[in-house]
Amino acid sequence: MHLVEANGAKIPAIGFGTWELRGGQAQAMVEAALEMGYRHIDTAQMYGNEAAVGAALRASGLPRETIFLTTKIWPEQFRTGCLQRAAEESLRRLGVEQVDLLLLHWPNPDVPLRETMGALNEVVERGQTRHAGVSNFTTRLLDEAISLSATKLVANQVEYHPYLDQGRVLAKLRASGMALTAYCPLARGRFFAEPVVEAIAKRHGRTPGQIGLRWLVQQEGVIAIPRSSKPDHARLNLEVFDFTLSEEEMRQIAGLARPDGRMVAAAGFAPQWDAA
């Protein structure tokens, strides 16, 4: 298994994302993913599928300690007391005593970050999560969160794919010993028809999706969590560790980045993103 090490955490470089998977479909796909060999599962309170994910973990029969489990707290729960209760509710829905990584899902400018980080650190101290981190944080917010946290943060989960340059965020995370977890890593399939991607895929005998994921995980400190509702696609997403892209191929794919490359608008609660 290929692991990314970040401030004491060892995180499988490819995880199974569960956004938009619900109920029986969520449980079935997580069970299938675990059977295929995935050992990193990503969920969130907002996804509405924590109970289904927990059921899949139990149905798998795998020892709990062999699976890296991430969930996220929604910004409306960031006040002291409220965040701790939200974490307990997630554990109850998942049917576990502890998650491996608990993230703040989005920044919330209406709650002082000092208060939120204090509450998050208390969840760590209680042993309800092994590690803590953030999601959708800019470099400015990362600096603030790191300075306010008694425990070392291990990851920032952000949108990242060939169309979106995340160089500034990635540099900040590397300097802080943290990992970047890429959501929407395949840009909803939109770069698959790019001639440069098609050519590289043909050269390696791979799919464009596998090329995109390989481009991500071949970068230092980057994890990808593709989501799929199709077992065949999920299996292909995991099969990206037996080939290597050349430096030139890596540069060519990075060259696809563009100013309008962001896919997740999140109007109303997104921060002022870092400039490319």
C-alpha positions in Angstrom: 0.0 0.0 0.0 1.3 3.4 -1.0 1.2 5.8 2.0 1.7 9.5 2.4 3.2 10.6 5.7 2.1 13.8 7.2 2.9 15.0 10.7 2.7 11.5 12.2 -0.2 10.3 10.1 0.3 7.6 7.4 -2.5 8.0 4.9 -3.1 5.7 1.8 -2.4 7.8 -1.3 -5.7 6.8 -3.0 -8.9 6.9 -1.0 -12.5 6.2 -1.9 -14.6 9.3 -1.9 -18.3 9.0 -1.0 -19.8 12.4 -1.9 -23.2 12.0 -3.6 -23.4 8.3 -2.6 -26.4 7.5 -0.4 -28.0 4.7 1.5 -27.7 1.2 0.0 -25.6 2.4 -2.9 -23.1 4.0 -0.5 -22.9 0.9 1.5 -22.5 -1.4 -1.5 -19.8 0.8 -3.1 -17.8 1.1 0.1 -18.0 -2.6 0.6 -16.9 -3.2 -3.0 -14.1 -0.7 -2.6 -12.8 -2.4 0.5 -12.9 -5.7 -1.2 -10.9 -4.3 -4.1 -8.2 -3.1 -1.7 -9.0 0.4 -0.8 -8.0 1.2 2.8 -8.9 4.9 2.9 -12.5 5.9 3.1 -13.6 9.6 3.0 -17.1 10.7 4.2 -18.6 13.8 5.9 -21.6 14.8 8.0 -23.0 16.8 5.1 -22.9 13.7 2.7 -25.7 12.1 4.7 -24.0 8.7 4.4 -22.0 8.1 7.6 -24.3 5.3 8.7 -24.0 3.6 5.4 -20.3 3.9 5.4 -20.2 2.5 9.0 -22.3 -0.5 7.9 -20.0 -1.2 5.1 -16.9 -1.1 7.4 -18.6 -3.7 9.7 -19.8 -5.9 6.7 -16.3 -6.0 5.3 -15.0 -7.9 8.3 -11.7 -6.0 8.1 -10.0 -5.0 11.4 -10.9 -1.4 12.1 -7.2 -0.4 12.5 -6.5 -1.4 8.8 -8.8 1.3 7.4 -8.0 5.0 7.4 -11.4 6.7 8.0 -12.0 10.4 7.5 -15.1 12.5 8.2 -15.8 16.2 8.3 -17.6 18.6 10.6 -20.0 21.1 8.8 -19.3 24.8 9.5 -22.6 25.3 11.3 -21.2 23.1 14.1 -18.0 25.0 14.7 -18.9 26.6 18.1 -17.3 25.2 21.3 -19.6 22.4 22.6 -21.4 22.1 19.3 -18.4 20.8 17.5 -17.7 18.2 20.1 -21.3 17.0 20.0 -21.1 16.9 16.2 -18.0 14.7 16.4 -19.8 12.4 18.9 -22.8 12.1 16.6 -20.5 11.2 13.6 -18.9 8.5 15.7 -22.3 7.2 16.6 -23.5 7.1 13.0 -20.3 5.5 11.8 -20.4 2.9 14.6 -16.8 3.5 15.6 -15.1 4.8 18.7 -12.5 6.8 16.8 -11.9 8.2 13.3 -8.5 8.5 11.9 -8.9 12.1 10.6 -11.5 14.7 11.5 -11.6 17.8 9.2 -13.3 21.2 9.3 -15.3 20.9 6.1 -15.2 24.6 5.1 -14.0 27.8 6.8 -16.7 29.7 8.8 -15.8 33.4 9.1 -18.7 33.9 11.6 -17.0 31.8 14.3 -13.6 32.8 15.6 -11.1 30.2 14.3 -9.4 30.2 17.7 -12.6 28.9 19.2 -13.1 26.2 16.5 -9.5 25.0 16.7 -9.8 24.7 20.5 -12.9 22.6 20.1 -11.2 20.4 17.4 -8.2 19.9 19.6 -10.4 18.8 22.5 -11.8 16.1 20.2 -8.2 14.9 19.6 -7.5 15.0 23.3 -10.5 12.8 24.0 -9.2 10.2 21.6 -12.2 10.5 19.3 -10.0 11.2 16.3 -6.3 10.2 15.8 -5.6 13.3 13.7 -7.1 16.6 12.8 -7.1 18.7 9.7 -9.0 21.2 7.6 -10.7 21.4 4.2 -11.0 24.2 1.7 -8.6 26.4 3.6 -6.5 29.0 1.8 -2.8 29.7 2.6 -3.9 32.6 4.9 -6.4 30.4 6.8 -3.8 27.6 7.0 -1.3 29.9 8.7 -3.9 30.9 11.2 -5.2 27.4 11.9 -1.7 26.0 12.3 -0.7 28.7 14.7 -3.9 28.1 16.8 -3.7 24.3 17.0 -2.0 22.5 19.8 -1.9 19.4 17.7 -0.2 19.2 14.4 -2.6 19.3 11.5 -2.1 16.6 8.9 -4.1 17.6 5.8 -6.0 20.2 3.9 -8.6 18.7 1.6 -9.1 20.9 -1.4 -10.2 20.7 -5.1 -7.2 19.7 -7.2 -6.9 18.3 -10.7 -5.0 19.3 -13.9 -7.2 22.3 -14.6 -6.6 23.9 -11.2 -3.2 25.1 -10.1 -2.8 24.6 -6.4 0.9 25.4 -6.3 0.6 28.0 -3.5 -1.5 25.8 -1.2 0.7 22.8 -1.9 3.9 24.7 -1.1 2.4 25.9 2.2 1.4 22.4 3.1 4.7 20.9 2.3 6.5 23.5 4.4 4.2 22.6 7.3 4.6 18.8 7.0 1.0 18.4 5.9 -0.6 16.5 3.0 -3.0 17.8 0.3 -6.0 15.6 -0.2 -7.4 16.2 -3.7 -11.2 16.1 -4.1 -12.8 16.3 -7.5 -9.4 14.8 -8.7 -10.7 13.9 -12.1 -12.4 17.3 -12.8 -15.6 15.4 -13.5 -13.9 13.7 -16.5 -13.5 17.0 -18.4 -9.8 16.7 -19.1 -10.1 13.1 -20.5 -10.5 14.4 -24.0 -7.5 16.7 -23.9 -5.1 15.6 -26.7 -2.1 15.6 -24.4 -3.8 13.4 -21.9 -5.1 11.0 -24.6 -1.6 10.7 -26.0 0.0 10.0 -22.6 -2.7 7.5 -21.8 -2.1 5.7 -25.1 1.6 5.7 -24.5 1.2 4.0 -21.1 -1.7 1.8 -22.1 -3.9 3.4 -19.4 -7.2 5.3 -19.2 -7.1 9.2 -19.1 -8.5 8.9 -15.6 -5.6 6.8 -14.5 -3.2 9.3 -16.0 -4.9 12.1 -14.0 -4.7 10.2 -10.7 -1.1 9.2 -11.3 -0.2 12.8 -12.0 -1.7 13.7 -8.6 -0.2 10.9 -6.4 3.2 11.2 -8.1 3.5 14.7 -6.5 5.0 14.9 -3.1 2.5 14.9 -0.3 -0.6 14.5 -2.5 -3.5 12.1 -1.9 -6.5 11.6 -4.2 -10.0 10.5 -3.2 -11.9 9.8 -6.4 -15.6 9.0 -6.1 -17.3 6.4 -8.3 -20.6 4.7 -8.4 -19.3 2.1 -10.8 -17.1 -0.8 -9.4 -15.2 -1.1 -12.7 -14.2 2.6 -12.5 -13.3 2.3 -8.8 -11.0 -0.6 -9.5 -9.2 1.3 -12.3 -8.8 4.3 -10.0 -6.8 2.1 -7.6 -4.5 0.7 -10.3 -2.1 3.7 -10.6 1.0 2.6 -8.8 2.6 0.3 -11.3 3.7 2.9 -13.8 5.4 6.3 -13.7 5.0 9.5 -15.7 8.1 11.2 -17.0 9.0 14.7 -15.9 8.0 16.0 -19.3 4.6 14.2 -19.0 4.1 15.7 -15.6 4.8 19.2 -17.0 2.5 18.7 -19.9 -0.4 17.8 -17.7 0.3 20.6 -15.3 0.2 22.9 -18.3 -3.6 22.3 -18.6 -4.2 24.6 -15.6 -6.3 27.6 -16.5 -7.8 30.6 -14.6 -11.4 29.2 -14.8 -10.4 25.6 -13.8 -12.2 25.4 -10.5 -15.2 23.1 -10.7 -16.7 23.5 -7.2 -18.1 27.0 -6.9 -19.6 26.7 -3.3 -21.2 30.1 -3.7 -22.1 31.7 -0.4 -19.5 30.0 1.9 -16.3 29.6 -0.2 -13.3 31.7 1.0 -11.4 34.1 -1.2 -9.2 31.6 -3.0 -5.5 32.0 -3.4 -4.5 33.4 -6.8 -2.7 30.9 -9.1 
